[in-house]
Amino acid sequence: MTDKRNNDTVNEHVVESNAVDSLRVFWLKHGKKATAVLALIVVLGGGYMLYKSFVQKPKIEEALDKSFKAEEYFKKDSFNLALNGDGVNPGFIALSKKYSGTPTGNMANFYAGVCYVKLNQNDKAVTYLKDFKTGSRQIQQRAYKLLGDAYGDMGKGAEALDNYKKAAKEFETDQTASAEALFSAAYLAQHVLNKKEEAVGLYKELKEKYPQTQQGFDADKYLAQLGVYNIN
């Protein structure tokens, strides 16, 4: 038993020694490269932290400060001033360009898109709303719905339908907004695109998912227009 323990101990020492020797050989061959890589990682990590602290953070704070007046004009329905600024304070167009990559610059795309929809300049609305993406599903839903409206007014039915369906699925917790988007998709498929089967499917989905909304109540009427009756 004692001999076995001694042998095990010797074997362990041999394994450890071999491991140390292998590491030593590796370091002799690749030590300079490994050191350079480690140094680069440290430099990049430190550089990123410096960038966040001294460039990104001040830019985010500055963008928030500069956007106040444009948002104020927006709330007052002064859409031209909200878009273009007042000569002293920047509007959403300038904010979206100067502060791209910040939350404020991203939201400026959304606000600019809304302004252009209100001004019936749908091609410009599409340009800004397409560039907008957010983790806030309720706001993203609104952006998809506005894109649907803008494309629809431009006569681009397929694009409008796609965005209405995106809006309907984006934030289903908001039943009112989701039902409205789904109805817009169904109505467009029926009356503009002449896609009967798709319209039927969308009306049925509307009736099934949102029966307590006004659009859900109205679905039977539109299904009847399409020759579909007695849908429970």
C-alpha positions, 0 to 999 in steps of 0.5 A, spaced: 500 500 500 505 504 501 509 503 495 502 504 491 502 511 494 509 513 493 508 511 486 502 515 485 506 521 488 511 520 484 507 520 478 503 526 480 510 530 481 512 527 474 505 530 471 506 537 474 513 537 472 511 535 465 506 541 465 511 546 467 516 544 462 511 544 457 509 551 459 516 554 459 517 551 452 511 555 450 513 561 453 520 561 450 517 560 443 511 565 444 512 569 450 513 575 446 507 574 442 503 573 448 505 579 452 503 583 446 496 580 445 495 581 453 498 588 452 493 590 446 487 587 450 489 592 456 490 598 452 483 596 448 480 595 454 483 602 458 481 605 451 474 603 451 473 605 458 476 612 457 472 613 450 466 611 454 467 616 460 470 622 456 467 622 449 460 618 449 458 620 456 459 627 455 456 626 448 449 623 451 449 628 456 449 634 451 444 631 446 439 630 452 440 638 453 440 640 446 434 636 444 429 639 450 427 645 445 425 641 439 421 636 444 417 642 446 416 644 439 413 637 438 409 637 444 406 644 441 405 641 434 410 646 431 412 641 427 417 645 422 420 648 428 421 641 431 424 639 425 429 644 423 430 648 429 429 655 431 436 658 429 438 657 436 436 650 438 437 645 433 431 641 431 430 633 430 434 633 423 440 636 426 440 632 432 439 625 429 445 627 425 450 630 430 448 625 435 447 619 432 449 613 436 446 616 442 439 614 445 437 622 443 440 621 436 436 615 435 429 618 438 430 624 434 429 619 428 422 617 431 420 624 432 422 627 425 418 621 422 412 623 426 413 630 424 414 628 417 407 624 417 404 630 420 406 634 415 404 629 409 411 628 407 411 621 407 417 619 403 421 623 408 418 620 414 419 613 411 427 615 411 427 617 418 422 611 421 426 606 417 433 608 421 429 608 428 430 602 432 428 601 440 428 596 445 421 599 447 416 595 444 411 600 445 414 605 441 417 601 436 410 598 435 408 606 434 414 606 429 411 600 425 404 603 424 407 610 422 411 606 417 405 603 414 401 609 414 406 613 410 407 607 405 400 606 404 399 614 403 405 613 398 401 607 394 406 602 396 401 597 399 406 591 400 410 595 404 404 598 408 402 591 409 408 588 412 409 594 417 402 594 419 403 586 421 409 588 424 406 593 428 400 588 430 405 583 433 410 587 436 407 589 443 400 585 443 399 587 450 397 593 448 390 590 445 388 597 442 394 599 438 395 592 436 388 591 434 388 597 430 394 595 426 391 588 425 385 592 422 389 596 418 393 590 415 386 586 413 383 592 410 389 594 406 389 587 404 381 587 402 380 594 399 387 596 396 391 589 395 385 585 393 388 579 397 382 576 399 385 570 403 390 574 407 384 579 408 380 573 411 386 570 415 387 577 418 380 579 420 379 572 423 386 573 427 383 580 429 376 577 431 380 571 435 385 575 439 382 582 440 374 580 441 373 586 446 376 591 441 372 595 436 375 592 431 374 585 433 367 587 434 367 589 426 371 583 424 364 579 422 362 585 418 368 585 413 368 577 413 361 577 411 363 582 405 368 577 403 363 571 403 365 568 410 359 567 415 358 564 422 365 565 425 365 563 432 
